Amino acid sequence: MDKIWHLEWPHGSLDVHARGGMLGGVSLRNGNGRVAPFYEAPWLSDETPRQAGLLGQLRSEFPCVPFGVPWSAESAVESWRKSLAASVDAHDGPLDASDDLLHGYVCVGEWTLVRQTDLSIEIALDYPPESSIARVVRVIRADPNGPAIDFSVKIEARRKTRRPIGLHPNLALPSMAGALQIEPGAFRFGVVHPAGPEPGVSHAAPGAVFEQLDHVPLRAGGTAAFDRLPFAHDTEEIIQLCGVDGAVTLKNEESEVAYRLTWDASILPSLLLWISNRGRTYSPWNGRNLCVGVEPVASAFELGCRPSLAANPINARGIPTAVSLEPGHPVEMAYRFEVVTP
């Protein structure tokens, strides 16, 4: 059985799951009522057989160390194939099996409780001995003064290396088309996922570069607004906003509530948007999944270690796609999710 730690305070409540270290069951105060901003995979609570890996506990929010999973070069547009086929330089250390897990060992490992107080839960996970990562420590802290959650993630290295790193908040989308408005802060440029990401389903033009979230190039020509979700049509899309300022606001017009996510953009300089809009019809998705991942990253999409560590079309424009790690010098990232006035 999955061990769960619970926090409850005047402005909200939440759970932290030992399996994958994931946030779940979040409820936050909004005026005189409560809102549940986050998503949890529908197959976790129905008769679908237990899924392997990350999909077996896909919940509201979690760190990704490293971020992504290997992709084949043949699946991508020409401008990305060399990056996807690149080998890892010796100074980044060898990759081990945990580096090729979807979003890393953090998402499947059994975390242990370090300490719990009335307002915080601190958990830790030791990595396999062959990994360049030694340990990840995660703190989830309730704000005693309002409906907000403060997080920190500390990554300790076993040897000097680099890895793509990210955070993975998953927001539930409203049922009404276009009811969630995404307002990113300033960003330098955006890029469409170079491989689809769902062949025959995704509409955005693979590898295309854009400057505005409401003018994303389409495979069929023209542009579409990606700042209003969900889409009226079924699709699966991933885009990356690069050179961000570390803030995004999401306004849900259906429930009349707004949220803000803030983070340290000096460590995680991009924002990945995973738009899962009923576009995957195979199990366990079954054409019913409706969420948006709002994911601060230092990564080349979710394409895994090899293209993120190699030269690629994003870092060629000056935006880092990996984080440097060194023994004795942990990297610590702080971020915050809060209910704000619409």
C-alpha positions as CSV (number, residue, x, y, z in Angstrom):
1,M,0.0,0.0,0.0
2,D,1.2,3.5,-0.8
3,K,2.1,5.4,2.3
4,I,0.5,8.9,2.5
5,W,1.4,11.9,4.7
6,H,-1.4,14.5,5.2
7,L,-1.3,18.2,6.0
8,E,-4.3,20.3,6.9
9,W,-4.3,24.0,7.8
10,P,-7.0,26.8,7.8
11,H,-6.5,27.6,4.2
12,G,-6.2,24.2,2.7
13,S,-5.2,20.5,2.8
14,L,-3.0,18.2,0.9
15,D,-1.5,14.7,0.7
16,V,2.1,13.6,-0.1
17,H,2.5,10.1,-1.5
18,A,5.6,8.0,-0.7
19,R,5.4,6.4,-4.1
20,G,6.9,8.9,-6.5
21,G,6.9,11.6,-3.8
22,M,3.8,13.1,-5.5
23,L,1.5,15.8,-4.3
24,G,-2.2,14.8,-4.3
25,G,-5.6,15.5,-2.8
26,V,-5.0,19.3,-2.8
27,S,-7.9,21.5,-1.6
28,L,-7.3,25.3,-1.3
29,R,-9.6,28.0,0.1
30,N,-11.1,30.4,-2.3
31,G,-13.3,33.0,-0.6
32,N,-15.9,31.1,1.4
33,G,-15.4,27.9,-0.6
34,R,-12.7,25.4,-1.7
35,V,-11.1,24.7,-5.0
36,A,-9.2,21.6,-6.2
37,P,-6.8,23.0,-8.8
38,F,-4.8,19.9,-9.6
39,Y,-5.2,16.9,-11.7
40,E,-4.9,13.2,-10.9
41,A,-5.0,10.5,-13.6
42,P,-8.5,9.1,-13.9
43,W,-7.2,5.5,-14.2
44,L,-5.9,5.7,-10.6
45,S,-9.5,5.4,-9.3
46,D,-11.2,3.1,-11.8
47,E,-10.9,-0.5,-12.9
48,T,-8.0,0.1,-15.2
49,P,-5.1,-2.4,-14.5
50,R,-2.2,-0.9,-12.5
51,Q,0.2,0.9,-14.8
52,A,3.9,0.6,-14.7
53,G,6.3,3.4,-14.0
54,L,5.2,7.0,-13.7
55,L,1.7,6.3,-15.1
56,G,1.0,4.1,-12.1
57,Q,0.9,7.2,-9.8
58,L,0.4,10.2,-12.0
59,R,-0.8,12.9,-9.7
60,S,-0.9,16.6,-9.0
61,E,2.8,17.7,-8.8
62,F,6.3,16.3,-8.6
63,P,9.9,17.0,-9.5
64,C,11.6,15.4,-12.4
65,V,15.3,14.4,-12.0
66,P,16.2,14.0,-14.8
67,F,13.4,15.4,-16.9
68,G,12.1,13.4,-19.9
69,V,12.6,10.1,-21.5
70,P,14.6,8.9,-24.6
71,W,13.0,9.6,-28.0
72,S,14.1,8.2,-31.4
73,A,15.8,10.7,-33.8
74,E,13.6,9.4,-36.7
75,S,10.4,10.6,-35.0
76,A,11.5,14.3,-35.1
77,V,11.9,17.0,-37.7
78,E,15.3,17.3,-39.4
79,S,16.5,20.2,-37.3
80,W,16.3,18.1,-34.1
81,R,17.6,14.7,-35.3
82,K,21.3,15.4,-34.7
83,S,20.6,16.4,-31.1
84,L,18.4,13.3,-30.5
85,A,21.1,11.0,-31.9
86,A,24.0,12.6,-30.0
87,S,26.1,10.6,-27.5
88,V,26.8,11.9,-24.0
89,D,30.1,13.6,-23.4
90,A,32.4,12.0,-20.9
91,H,32.4,15.1,-18.7
92,D,28.7,14.6,-18.1
93,G,29.4,11.1,-16.8
94,P,27.8,7.9,-18.0
95,L,24.0,7.5,-18.1
96,D,22.6,4.7,-16.1
97,A,19.2,2.9,-16.3
98,S,17.5,5.4,-13.9
99,D,18.4,8.3,-16.3
100,D,16.2,6.7,-19.0
101,L,13.1,6.3,-16.8
102,L,10.2,8.7,-17.7
103,H,11.0,11.8,-15.6
104,G,13.6,10.0,-13.5
105,Y,13.8,7.7,-10.5
106,V,12.0,10.4,-8.3
107,C,8.7,9.4,-10.0
108,V,8.9,5.7,-9.2
109,G,11.1,5.5,-6.0
110,E,9.7,5.0,-2.5
111,W,10.4,8.3,-0.6
112,T,11.0,8.3,3.1
113,L,9.8,10.9,5.7
114,V,12.5,13.1,7.1
115,R,10.3,15.2,9.3
116,Q,6.7,16.5,9.5
117,T,5.4,19.5,11.3
118,D,2.0,21.2,11.5
119,L,2.8,23.1,8.3
120,S,5.4,21.1,6.4
121,I,6.4,17.7,5.1
122,E,10.0,16.9,4.2
123,I,10.8,13.7,2.3
124,A,13.9,12.3,0.7
125,L,14.9,9.7,-1.8
126,D,18.4,8.0,-2.2
127,Y,19.2,7.2,-5.9
128,P,20.6,3.9,-7.1
129,P,24.4,3.6,-6.4
130,E,25.3,3.7,-10.1
131,S,23.5,7.0,-10.6
132,S,25.3,10.4,-10.9
133,I,22.6,11.7,-8.6
134,A,23.0,10.8,-5.0
135,R,19.9,12.1,-3.3
136,V,16.9,14.3,-3.7
137,V,15.2,16.1,-0.8
138,R,11.7,17.7,-1.2
139,V,9.9,20.0,1.2
140,I,6.1,20.9,0.9
141,R,5.2,23.7,3.1
142,A,1.7,25.2,3.7
143,D,1.5,29.0,3.9
144,P,0.0,29.7,7.3
145,N,-1.4,33.1,6.0
146,G,-3.2,32.0,2.9
147,P,-4.2,29.4,0.3
148,A,-0.6,28.8,-1.0
149,I,2.0,26.0,-1.0
150,D,5.7,26.6,-1.0
151,F,8.0,23.9,-2.3
152,S,11.7,23.3,-2.4
153,V,13.7,20.5,-4.1
154,K,17.4,19.9,-3.3
155,I,19.5,17.7,-5.6
156,E,22.7,16.2,-4.3
157,A,25.2,14.8,-6.8
158,R,27.4,11.8,-6.5
159,R,29.8,13.0,-9.2
160,K,30.2,16.1,-11.3
161,T,27.6,16.0,-14.1
162,R,24.8,17.8,-15.9
163,R,21.2,16.7,-16.2
164,P,17.9,18.1,-17.6
165,I,15.8,19.0,-14.6
166,G,12.1,20.1,-14.2
167,L,9.0,20.5,-12.1
168,H,5.7,19.0,-13.1
169,P,2.6,20.7,-11.7
170,N,-0.5,19.2,-13.4
171,L,-3.6,21.4,-13.5
172,A,-7.1,20.0,-14.0
173,L,-8.8,21.6,-17.1
174,P,-12.4,22.9,-16.9
175,S,-15.1,21.2,-19.0
176,M,-16.0,24.4,-20.9
177,A,-13.8,25.0,-24.0
178,G,-11.5,28.0,-23.6
179,A,-12.4,28.6,-19.9
180,L,-8.8,28.4,-18.7
181,Q,-6.7,31.4,-19.7
182,I,-2.9,31.0,-19.5
183,E,-1.0,34.2,-18.9
184,P,2.8,33.5,-19.0
185,G,5.2,36.2,-18.0
186,A,7.7,37.5,-20.5
187,F,9.5,34.9,-22.6
188,R,12.1,35.2,-25.4
189,F,10.6,32.7,-27.9
190,G,8.5,29.5,-28.0
191,V,9.1,26.2,-29.8
192,V,6.7,23.4,-30.8
193,H,7.6,19.8,-29.9
194,P,9.8,18.5,-32.7
195,A,8.1,15.1,-32.9
196,G,4.4,15.8,-32.6
197,P,4.1,14.6,-29.8
198,E,1.2,12.3,-30.8
199,P,1.5,11.3,-34.4
200,G,-1.6,11.8,-36.5
201,V,-3.2,13.7,-33.6
202,S,-1.2,16.8,-32.7
203,H,-2.0,20.0,-34.7
204,A,0.9,22.3,-33.9
205,A,3.8,22.4,-36.5
206,P,6.7,20.2,-35.2
207,G,9.8,22.3,-34.4
208,A,8.2,25.6,-35.3
209,V,9.3,28.7,-33.5
210,F,6.9,31.4,-32.3
211,E,6.7,34.6,-30.3
212,Q,3.2,34.7,-28.9
213,L,1.2,32.0,-27.2
214,D,-1.9,33.0,-29.1
215,H,-0.2,32.6,-32.4
216,V,1.3,29.1,-32.4
217,P,2.0,27.7,-36.0
218,L,0.0,24.7,-37.1
219,R,1.0,21.8,-39.2
220,A,-1.8,22.5,-41.7
221,G,-0.8,26.2,-42.0
222,G,-1.9,29.3,-40.1
223,T,-1.8,29.7,-36.4
224,A,-3.9,29.0,-33.4
225,A,-4.3,30.4,-29.8
226,F,-2.7,28.1,-27.2
227,D,-3.5,30.5,-24.3
228,R,-7.1,29.3,-23.9
229,L,-7.8,25.7,-22.8
230,P,-9.3,23.2,-23.2
231,F,-9.5,23.1,-27.0
232,A,-12.9,22.2,-28.5
233,H,-11.1,19.5,-30.5
234,D,-9.3,16.4,-29.2
235,T,-5.5,16.7,-29.4
236,E,-2.2,16.2,-27.6
237,E,0.3,19.1,-27.7
238,I,3.6,20.1,-26.1
239,I,5.2,23.5,-26.5
240,Q,8.1,25.1,-24.7
241,L,8.4,28.8,-23.8
242,C,12.1,29.7,-23.5
243,G,13.8,32.5,-21.6
244,V,10.9,32.9,-19.2
245,D,10.7,35.3,-16.2
246,G,9.6,32.7,-13.7
247,A,5.9,33.3,-13.4
248,V,2.6,32.1,-14.9
249,T,-1.0,32.9,-14.0
250,L,-3.9,30.6,-14.9
251,K,-7.4,32.0,-14.7
252,N,-10.3,29.6,-14.6
253,E,-13.4,31.5,-15.8
254,E,-15.7,28.5,-15.2
255,S,-15.0,28.4,-11.5
256,E,-14.0,32.1,-11.2
257,V,-10.6,31.4,-9.6
258,A,-7.0,32.2,-10.5
259,Y,-3.7,30.6,-9.7
260,R,-0.1,31.7,-9.9
261,L,3.0,29.6,-10.1
262,T,6.4,31.2,-9.5
263,W,9.9,29.7,-9.6
264,D,13.6,30.5,-10.0
265,A,14.1,31.1,-13.7
266,S,17.8,31.4,-13.3
267,I,17.8,27.6,-12.7
268,L,14.8,26.6,-14.8
269,P,14.7,29.1,-17.7
270,S,11.8,27.5,-19.7
271,L,8.2,26.6,-19.2
272,L,6.9,23.5,-20.9
273,L,3.1,23.2,-21.5
274,W,1.8,19.7,-21.8
275,I,-1.7,19.9,-23.2
276,S,-3.5,16.6,-22.8
277,N,-6.8,17.3,-24.5
278,R,-8.5,13.9,-24.9
279,G,-6.1,13.2,-27.8
280,R,-4.8,9.8,-26.7
281,T,-7.4,7.1,-27.3
282,Y,-5.4,4.1,-26.2
283,S,-5.3,2.6,-22.7
284,P,-5.1,4.0,-20.0
285,W,-5.8,7.4,-21.5
286,N,-9.0,6.2,-23.4
287,G,-9.8,9.6,-24.9
288,R,-10.8,11.0,-21.5
289,N,-7.6,12.7,-20.2
290,L,-8.0,16.5,-19.7
291,C,-5.2,18.4,-18.1
292,V,-2.4,20.8,-18.6
293,G,1.2,20.3,-17.3
294,V,2.6,23.7,-16.4
295,E,6.3,22.7,-16.1
296,P,9.3,24.9,-15.3
297,V,12.3,23.2,-16.9
298,A,16.0,23.3,-17.9
299,S,15.5,20.8,-20.6
300,A,14.9,20.2,-24.3
301,F,11.2,19.4,-24.1
302,E,10.8,15.9,-22.5
303,L,13.2,14.3,-25.0
304,G,15.5,13.0,-22.3
305,C,19.2,13.4,-21.4
306,R,20.9,13.0,-24.7
307,P,19.5,16.0,-26.7
308,S,19.3,18.2,-23.6
309,L,23.0,17.7,-22.9
310,A,24.0,18.0,-26.6
311,A,23.8,21.1,-28.8
312,N,20.2,21.6,-29.8
313,P,18.0,24.3,-31.3
314,I,17.1,25.7,-27.9
315,N,20.5,26.1,-26.2
316,A,21.8,27.3,-29.5
317,R,19.8,30.4,-28.8
318,G,21.3,30.9,-25.4
319,I,18.7,29.1,-23.2
320,P,20.2,26.3,-21.0
321,T,18.7,22.9,-21.3
322,A,20.5,21.2,-18.4
323,V,21.6,22.0,-14.8
324,S,25.2,21.6,-13.7
325,L,25.6,19.4,-10.6
326,E,28.6,18.9,-8.4
327,P,29.3,16.8,-5.2
328,G,29.2,19.0,-2.0
329,H,27.3,21.8,-3.8
330,P,23.6,20.8,-3.9
331,V,21.3,22.6,-6.3
332,E,18.2,23.8,-4.5
333,M,15.1,25.1,-6.2
334,A,12.2,27.0,-4.5
335,Y,8.8,27.5,-6.1
336,R,5.3,28.6,-5.0
337,F,1.7,27.8,-6.1
338,E,-1.1,30.0,-4.8
339,V,-4.7,31.1,-5.2
340,V,-4.8,34.8,-6.3
341,T,-7.5,37.3,-7.1
342,P,-8.8,36.9,-10.7
